[in-house]
């Protein structure tokens, strides 16, 4: 992977840390995503991963919020990190299943 693509991936991963002004963070994520999409590479795993999430994005939009709200409602305080990560994994799997069997029939 080229250094440019690796740097863009690092910006995407570490942008979740947050900056003082949200516009700077949003602009850096947009720029890093553009770099990943525009600069060619032999292994486009990041692009394929983004396309996969894009394919299930509507199902993920529908599923993740009720599931996370339910997980947070089970605890009176902040839920454990494992519970939140488990809810996210279940959200992705359920979203894929919903997209695969309800929204469209994806090629096998």
VMD Tcl script that builds the backbone (N, CA, C; Angstrom):
set m [mol new atoms 324]
animate dup $m
set s [atomselect $m all]
$s set {name element resname resid chain x y z} {
  {N N UNK 1 A 0.853 -1.166 0.000}
  {CA C UNK 1 A 0.000 0.000 0.000}
  {C C UNK 1 A 0.904 1.235 0.000}
  {N N UNK 2 A 0.561 2.189 -0.810}
  {CA C UNK 2 A 1.386 3.391 -0.903}
  {C C UNK 2 A 1.273 4.210 0.384}
  {N N UNK 3 A 2.264 5.048 0.612}
  {CA C UNK 3 A 2.262 5.894 1.809}
  {C C UNK 3 A 1.102 6.871 1.799}
  {N N UNK 4 A 0.715 7.316 0.612}
  {CA C UNK 4 A -0.404 8.259 0.530}
  {C C UNK 4 A -1.696 7.590 0.981}
  {N N UNK 5 A -1.917 6.365 0.494}
  {CA C UNK 5 A -3.127 5.636 0.881}
  {C C UNK 5 A -3.094 5.280 2.366}
  {N N UNK 6 A -1.924 4.902 2.865}
  {CA C UNK 6 A -1.792 4.557 4.276}
  {C C UNK 6 A -2.046 5.780 5.156}
  {N N UNK 7 A -1.562 6.929 4.731}
  {CA C UNK 7 A -1.810 8.176 5.472}
  {C C UNK 7 A -3.300 8.516 5.472}
  {N N UNK 8 A -3.949 8.328 4.326}
  {CA C UNK 8 A -5.387 8.605 4.241}
  {C C UNK 8 A -6.164 7.680 5.166}
  {N N UNK 9 A -5.773 6.414 5.223}
  {CA C UNK 9 A -6.434 5.480 6.139}
  {C C UNK 9 A -6.223 5.901 7.590}
  {N N UNK 10 A -5.024 6.362 7.911}
  {CA C UNK 10 A -4.739 6.813 9.276}
  {C C UNK 10 A -5.621 8.006 9.643}
  {N N UNK 11 A -5.817 8.916 8.702}
  {CA C UNK 11 A -6.689 10.068 8.961}
  {C C UNK 11 A -8.105 9.594 9.231}
  {N N UNK 12 A -8.588 8.617 8.452}
  {CA C UNK 12 A -9.945 8.106 8.655}
  {C C UNK 12 A -10.098 7.443 10.017}
  {N N UNK 13 A -9.080 6.673 10.415}
  {CA C UNK 13 A -9.163 5.962 11.690}
  {C C UNK 13 A -9.067 6.918 12.871}
  {N N UNK 14 A -8.120 7.838 12.824}
  {CA C UNK 14 A -7.877 8.706 13.972}
  {C C UNK 14 A -8.728 9.967 13.987}
  {N N UNK 15 A -9.527 10.194 12.965}
  {CA C UNK 15 A -10.390 11.374 12.963}
  {C C UNK 15 A -11.512 11.248 13.984}
  {N N UNK 16 A -11.771 10.037 14.434}
  {CA C UNK 16 A -12.818 9.831 15.438}
  {C C UNK 16 A -12.424 10.415 16.798}
  {N N UNK 17 A -11.151 10.793 16.953}
  {CA C UNK 17 A -10.713 11.368 18.222}
  {C C UNK 17 A -11.319 12.737 18.469}
  {N N UNK 18 A -11.718 13.398 17.412}
  {CA C UNK 18 A -12.409 14.675 17.542}
  {C C UNK 18 A -11.460 15.859 17.558}
  {N N UNK 19 A -11.904 16.932 16.970}
  {CA C UNK 19 A -11.160 18.176 16.959}
  {C C UNK 19 A -12.047 19.257 17.553}
  {N N UNK 20 A -11.459 20.426 17.803}
  {CA C UNK 20 A -12.210 21.521 18.429}
  {C C UNK 20 A -13.365 21.988 17.542}
  {N N UNK 21 A -13.157 22.010 16.249}
  {CA C UNK 21 A -14.197 22.479 15.333}
  {C C UNK 21 A -14.620 21.322 14.428}
  {N N UNK 22 A -15.901 20.977 14.348}
  {CA C UNK 22 A -16.328 19.797 13.587}
  {C C UNK 22 A -16.088 19.904 12.083}
  {N N UNK 23 A -16.006 21.100 11.541}
  {CA C UNK 23 A -15.796 21.254 10.102}
  {C C UNK 23 A -14.427 20.717 9.704}
  {N N UNK 24 A -13.427 20.934 10.541}
  {CA C UNK 24 A -12.075 20.450 10.242}
  {C C UNK 24 A -12.067 18.927 10.208}
  {N N UNK 25 A -12.708 18.286 11.175}
  {CA C UNK 25 A -12.776 16.831 11.196}
  {C C UNK 25 A -13.527 16.275 10.001}
  {N N UNK 26 A -14.658 16.889 9.662}
  {CA C UNK 26 A -15.445 16.427 8.518}
  {C C UNK 26 A -14.681 16.610 7.220}
  {N N UNK 27 A -13.994 17.729 7.085}
  {CA C UNK 27 A -13.212 17.968 5.865}
  {C C UNK 27 A -12.066 16.983 5.749}
  {N N UNK 28 A -11.416 16.652 6.865}
  {CA C UNK 28 A -10.309 15.690 6.798}
  {C C UNK 28 A -10.798 14.300 6.425}
  {N N UNK 29 A -11.960 13.904 6.922}
  {CA C UNK 29 A -12.515 12.599 6.553}
  {C C UNK 29 A -12.879 12.569 5.069}
  {N N UNK 30 A -13.487 13.633 4.577}
  {CA C UNK 30 A -13.846 13.700 3.151}
  {C C UNK 30 A -12.608 13.653 2.272}
  {N N UNK 31 A -11.579 14.401 2.648}
  {CA C UNK 31 A -10.340 14.418 1.872}
  {C C UNK 31 A -9.659 13.053 1.898}
  {N N UNK 32 A -9.607 12.413 3.052}
  {CA C UNK 32 A -8.980 11.094 3.153}
  {C C UNK 32 A -9.746 10.061 2.331}
  {N N UNK 33 A -11.060 10.122 2.345}
  {CA C UNK 33 A -11.859 9.201 1.546}
  {C C UNK 33 A -11.625 9.433 0.057}
  {N N UNK 34 A -11.531 10.688 -0.344}
  {CA C UNK 34 A -11.246 11.002 -1.751}
  {C C UNK 34 A -9.883 10.454 -2.161}
  {N N UNK 35 A -8.891 10.572 -1.293}
  {CA C UNK 35 A -7.560 10.036 -1.597}
  {C C UNK 35 A -7.639 8.527 -1.790}
  {N N UNK 36 A -8.368 7.837 -0.911}
  {CA C UNK 36 A -8.495 6.380 -1.042}
  {C C UNK 36 A -9.179 5.983 -2.339}
  {N N UNK 37 A -10.143 6.772 -2.777}
  {CA C UNK 37 A -10.883 6.428 -3.981}
  {C C UNK 37 A -10.138 6.797 -5.259}
  {N N UNK 38 A -9.371 7.882 -5.231}
  {CA C UNK 38 A -8.744 8.392 -6.445}
  {C C UNK 38 A -7.393 7.748 -6.723}
  {N N UNK 39 A -6.564 7.577 -5.710}
  {CA C UNK 39 A -5.219 7.055 -5.931}
  {C C UNK 39 A -5.310 5.552 -6.162}
  {N N UNK 40 A -4.858 5.085 -7.322}
  {CA C UNK 40 A -4.965 3.655 -7.615}
  {C C UNK 40 A -3.995 2.849 -6.762}
  {N N UNK 41 A -4.366 1.629 -6.532}
  {CA C UNK 41 A -3.517 0.718 -5.780}
  {C C UNK 41 A -3.794 -0.707 -6.221}
  {N N UNK 42 A -2.821 -1.568 -5.972}
  {CA C UNK 42 A -3.020 -2.972 -6.360}
  {C C UNK 42 A -4.079 -3.637 -5.497}
  {N N UNK 43 A -4.117 -3.265 -4.226}
  {CA C UNK 43 A -5.079 -3.858 -3.314}
  {C C UNK 43 A -6.069 -2.785 -2.897}
  {N N UNK 44 A -7.259 -2.872 -3.387}
  {CA C UNK 44 A -8.282 -1.886 -3.063}
  {C C UNK 44 A -9.210 -2.405 -1.971}
  {N N UNK 45 A -8.645 -3.019 -0.949}
  {CA C UNK 45 A -9.452 -3.572 0.138}
  {C C UNK 45 A -10.247 -2.520 0.867}
  {N N UNK 46 A -9.641 -1.352 1.082}
  {CA C UNK 46 A -10.354 -0.273 1.776}
  {C C UNK 46 A -11.534 0.203 0.953}
  {N N UNK 47 A -11.339 0.310 -0.358}
  {CA C UNK 47 A -12.420 0.750 -1.234}
  {C C UNK 47 A -13.526 -0.303 -1.267}
  {N N UNK 48 A -13.154 -1.583 -1.345}
  {CA C UNK 48 A -14.164 -2.644 -1.323}
  {C C UNK 48 A -14.926 -2.646 -0.004}
  {N N UNK 49 A -14.223 -2.386 1.104}
  {CA C UNK 49 A -14.891 -2.342 2.411}
  {C C UNK 49 A -15.872 -1.176 2.471}
  {N N UNK 50 A -15.450 -0.011 1.969}
  {CA C UNK 50 A -16.355 1.143 1.955}
  {C C UNK 50 A -17.559 0.875 1.064}
  {N N UNK 51 A -17.345 0.202 -0.065}
  {CA C UNK 51 A -18.461 -0.119 -0.955}
  {C C UNK 51 A -19.418 -1.106 -0.292}
  {N N UNK 52 A -18.873 -2.052 0.457}
  {CA C UNK 52 A -19.722 -3.005 1.170}
  {C C UNK 52 A -20.581 -2.333 2.224}
  {N N UNK 53 A -19.990 -1.422 2.975}
  {CA C UNK 53 A -20.764 -0.677 3.976}
  {C C UNK 53 A -21.785 0.215 3.275}
  {N N UNK 54 A -21.396 0.782 2.130}
  {CA C UNK 54 A -22.338 1.600 1.365}
  {C C UNK 54 A -23.516 0.789 0.863}
  {N N UNK 55 A -23.260 -0.469 0.496}
  {CA C UNK 55 A -24.321 -1.339 0.000}
  {C C UNK 55 A -25.360 -1.610 1.080}
  {N N UNK 56 A -24.913 -1.773 2.326}
  {CA C UNK 56 A -25.856 -2.090 3.404}
  {C C UNK 56 A -26.212 -0.860 4.232}
  {N N UNK 57 A -25.831 0.330 3.778}
  {CA C UNK 57 A -25.960 1.528 4.613}
  {C C UNK 57 A -27.409 1.833 5.007}
  {N N UNK 58 A -28.351 1.642 4.113}
  {CA C UNK 58 A -29.737 1.945 4.481}
  {C C UNK 58 A -30.235 0.967 5.544}
  {N N UNK 59 A -29.926 -0.310 5.362}
  {CA C UNK 59 A -30.310 -1.295 6.373}
  {C C UNK 59 A -29.613 -1.004 7.698}
  {N N UNK 60 A -28.361 -0.610 7.632}
  {CA C UNK 60 A -27.622 -0.267 8.849}
  {C C UNK 60 A -28.233 0.948 9.526}
  {N N UNK 61 A -28.650 1.900 8.731}
  {CA C UNK 61 A -29.329 3.096 9.250}
  {C C UNK 61 A -30.603 2.703 10.004}
  {N N UNK 62 A -31.364 1.755 9.459}
  {CA C UNK 62 A -32.615 1.335 10.089}
  {C C UNK 62 A -32.397 0.511 11.355}
  {N N UNK 63 A -31.341 -0.294 11.373}
  {CA C UNK 63 A -31.150 -1.272 12.440}
  {C C UNK 63 A -30.363 -0.730 13.631}
  {N N UNK 64 A -29.309 0.034 13.389}
  {CA C UNK 64 A -28.362 0.331 14.466}
  {C C UNK 64 A -28.968 1.161 15.596}
  {N N UNK 65 A -29.782 2.138 15.269}
  {CA C UNK 65 A -30.279 3.030 16.311}
  {C C UNK 65 A -31.191 2.318 17.312}
  {N N UNK 66 A -32.215 1.591 16.872}
  {CA C UNK 66 A -33.051 0.893 17.866}
  {C C UNK 66 A -32.260 -0.115 18.697}
  {N N UNK 67 A -31.304 -0.780 18.068}
  {CA C UNK 67 A -30.516 -1.769 18.796}
  {C C UNK 67 A -29.638 -1.106 19.854}
  {N N UNK 68 A -28.990 -0.004 19.503}
  {CA C UNK 68 A -28.152 0.702 20.479}
  {C C UNK 68 A -29.001 1.323 21.595}
  {N N UNK 69 A -30.170 1.818 21.257}
  {CA C UNK 69 A -31.054 2.378 22.287}
  {C C UNK 69 A -31.498 1.275 23.240}
  {N N UNK 70 A -31.800 0.108 22.711}
  {CA C UNK 70 A -32.212 -1.020 23.545}
  {C C UNK 70 A -31.077 -1.443 24.483}
  {N N UNK 71 A -29.859 -1.500 23.948}
  {CA C UNK 71 A -28.704 -1.877 24.776}
  {C C UNK 71 A -28.501 -0.846 25.885}
  {N N UNK 72 A -28.612 0.435 25.556}
  {CA C UNK 72 A -28.445 1.472 26.582}
  {C C UNK 72 A -29.580 1.435 27.601}
  {N N UNK 73 A -30.772 0.988 27.195}
  {CA C UNK 73 A -31.902 0.915 28.127}
  {C C UNK 73 A -31.764 -0.246 29.109}
  {N N UNK 74 A -30.951 -1.238 28.773}
  {CA C UNK 74 A -30.763 -2.378 29.674}
  {C C UNK 74 A -29.961 -2.010 30.915}
  {N N UNK 75 A -29.112 -0.991 30.819}
  {CA C UNK 75 A -28.307 -0.549 31.946}
  {C C UNK 75 A -28.817 0.812 32.399}
  {N N UNK 76 A -28.832 1.025 33.688}
  {CA C UNK 76 A -29.229 2.338 34.194}
  {C C UNK 76 A -28.108 3.353 33.994}
  {N N UNK 77 A -26.870 2.875 34.021}
  {CA C UNK 77 A -25.709 3.728 33.764}
  {C C UNK 77 A -25.222 3.448 32.337}
  {N N UNK 78 A -24.049 3.934 32.025}
  {CA C UNK 78 A -23.465 3.694 30.706}
  {C C UNK 78 A -23.205 2.192 30.541}
  {N N UNK 79 A -23.640 1.582 29.418}
  {CA C UNK 79 A -23.422 0.145 29.240}
  {C C UNK 79 A -21.942 -0.160 29.044}
  {N N UNK 80 A -21.542 -1.397 29.332}
  {CA C UNK 80 A -20.144 -1.779 29.128}
  {C C UNK 80 A -19.756 -1.694 27.648}
  {N N UNK 81 A -18.494 -1.477 27.416}
  {CA C UNK 81 A -17.993 -1.353 26.051}
  {C C UNK 81 A -18.284 -2.608 25.239}
  {N N UNK 82 A -18.152 -3.761 25.853}
  {CA C UNK 82 A -18.418 -5.019 25.152}
  {C C UNK 82 A -19.859 -5.079 24.660}
  {N N UNK 83 A -20.798 -4.572 25.441}
  {CA C UNK 83 A -22.206 -4.582 25.025}
  {C C UNK 83 A -22.428 -3.681 23.822}
  {N N UNK 84 A -21.783 -2.528 23.812}
  {CA C UNK 84 A -21.939 -1.607 22.679}
  {C C UNK 84 A -21.308 -2.200 21.425}
  {N N UNK 85 A -20.097 -2.747 21.553}
  {CA C UNK 85 A -19.441 -3.363 20.385}
  {C C UNK 85 A -20.228 -4.565 19.883}
  {N N UNK 86 A -20.792 -5.341 20.795}
  {CA C UNK 86 A -21.615 -6.484 20.381}
  {C C UNK 86 A -22.853 -6.009 19.631}
  {N N UNK 87 A -23.455 -4.929 20.096}
  {CA C UNK 87 A -24.627 -4.374 19.403}
  {C C UNK 87 A -24.247 -3.893 18.009}
  {N N UNK 88 A -23.063 -3.307 17.865}
  {CA C UNK 88 A -22.618 -2.868 16.541}
  {C C UNK 88 A -22.387 -4.049 15.606}
  {N N UNK 89 A -21.795 -5.115 16.128}
  {CA C UNK 89 A -21.573 -6.309 15.305}
  {C C UNK 89 A -22.909 -6.905 14.885}
  {N N UNK 90 A -23.840 -7.005 15.825}
  {CA C UNK 90 A -25.175 -7.523 15.499}
  {C C UNK 90 A -25.859 -6.607 14.487}
  {N N UNK 91 A -25.654 -5.297 14.605}
  {CA C UNK 91 A -26.227 -4.352 13.640}
  {C C UNK 91 A -25.712 -4.606 12.234}
  {N N UNK 92 A -24.394 -4.796 12.110}
  {CA C UNK 92 A -23.819 -5.040 10.786}
  {C C UNK 92 A -24.303 -6.360 10.197}
  {N N UNK 93 A -24.330 -7.409 11.012}
  {CA C UNK 93 A -24.774 -8.720 10.512}
  {C C UNK 93 A -26.252 -8.669 10.128}
  {N N UNK 94 A -27.073 -8.088 10.982}
  {CA C UNK 94 A -28.509 -7.978 10.692}
  {C C UNK 94 A -28.752 -7.112 9.461}
  {N N UNK 95 A -27.982 -6.044 9.331}
  {CA C UNK 95 A -28.122 -5.166 8.161}
  {C C UNK 95 A -27.766 -5.903 6.885}
  {N N UNK 96 A -26.700 -6.692 6.932}
  {CA C UNK 96 A -26.322 -7.461 5.753}
  {C C UNK 96 A -27.427 -8.449 5.396}
  {N N UNK 97 A -27.972 -9.143 6.402}
  {CA C UNK 97 A -29.043 -10.101 6.146}
  {C C UNK 97 A -30.278 -9.406 5.585}
  {N N UNK 98 A -30.635 -8.260 6.149}
  {CA C UNK 98 A -31.783 -7.507 5.660}
  {C C UNK 98 A -31.572 -7.050 4.226}
  {N N UNK 99 A -30.378 -6.565 3.934}
  {CA C UNK 99 A -30.068 -6.127 2.570}
  {C C UNK 99 A -30.074 -7.320 1.614}
  {N N UNK 100 A -29.492 -8.416 2.045}
  {CA C UNK 100 A -29.334 -9.594 1.185}
  {C C UNK 100 A -30.664 -10.258 0.852}
  {N N UNK 101 A -31.520 -10.403 1.858}
  {CA C UNK 101 A -32.726 -11.191 1.656}
  {C C UNK 101 A -34.004 -10.370 1.497}
  {N N UNK 102 A -33.963 -9.070 1.824}
  {CA C UNK 102 A -35.172 -8.262 1.721}
  {C C UNK 102 A -35.037 -7.192 0.642}
  {N N UNK 103 A -33.967 -6.371 0.729}
  {CA C UNK 103 A -33.833 -5.242 -0.191}
  {C C UNK 103 A -33.531 -5.687 -1.611}
  {N N UNK 104 A -32.430 -6.354 -1.796}
  {CA C UNK 104 A -32.009 -6.798 -3.128}
  {C C UNK 104 A -31.377 -8.162 -3.016}
  {N N UNK 105 A -31.397 -8.873 -4.114}
  {CA C UNK 105 A -30.692 -10.145 -4.163}
  {C C UNK 105 A -29.301 -9.848 -4.708}
  {N N UNK 106 A -28.302 -9.967 -3.847}
  {CA C UNK 106 A -26.919 -9.668 -4.246}
  {C C UNK 106 A -26.347 -10.847 -5.013}
  {N N UNK 107 A -25.452 -10.595 -5.956}
  {CA C UNK 107 A -24.825 -11.701 -6.659}
  {C C UNK 107 A -23.975 -12.529 -5.712}
  {N N UNK 108 A -23.987 -13.813 -5.918}
  {CA C UNK 108 A -23.202 -14.712 -5.058}
  {C C UNK 108 A -21.826 -14.885 -5.567}
}
mol reanalyze $m
mol bondsrecalc $m
mol representation Tube
mol addrep $m
